[in-house]
Amino acid sequence: MSDKRSRLIIALDLPTREEALDLAHRTADYASHFKVGSRLFTAEGPELVRELKKSGYGVFLDLKFHDIPNTVAEAAAAATSLGVDMFDVHASGGTAMMRAAVTATRKEADRIGIDPPKILAITVLTSMSSTVDEVLALAERAKGAGLDGIVSSAWEARAVRDRLGPDFLIVTPGIRPSWAAKQDQRRVATPLQAFENGADYIVIGRPIRDSSKRPSEAARMILEDMNPVEVRE
């Protein structure tokens, strides 16, 4: 990763295509990827993802696939065909489900001639309580199934990094700058705390979207908060 901007994912947790694209365009100078979650994808569908990709933005499709292996494999292939850069599945879905997602993703990427997206395993949602041992067990299961990394809170990131090494991706939501409210998140951290604990990417939504300042100004302030961070090459 060549700069700090490459480590920020902005969540487009908005109800309409117009609002989502507006936020993406206004903050694109400060982020490498935009997250499309269940609310926006349900409202606007795959065409919104295509528009983001046409604009040159990285996309993290956050639909948290969790079903029988065949169904998740089909969803993984569909996500790959959209050209997303990363998507996620629930580690609690089991090893067979995660392996099916990996196989389907690689097969579809090879068929259409692209690099496969990164597949992340959801460990424990940041709105819930958790233990480090629980997250570590899920992370090890995900790595064993061939996934590229996990989504976990910053609270467990250091233990995961120490156990699973430098090449296993850690994407950390539940990030709240010092000037933002915690809201419904329980296991929160500042951007700097997340990176000090070993995160590769942080995901931030409401502190940018709902900022009393302009969203672009809030995103800029977050990058400033990352000033001491050494960028992982």
Summary of the structure (lengths in Angstrom):
residues: 233
radius of gyration: 16.6
end to end distance: 5.1
largest distance: 46.5
contacts: 813
relative contact order: 0.15
helix: 49%
strand: 17%
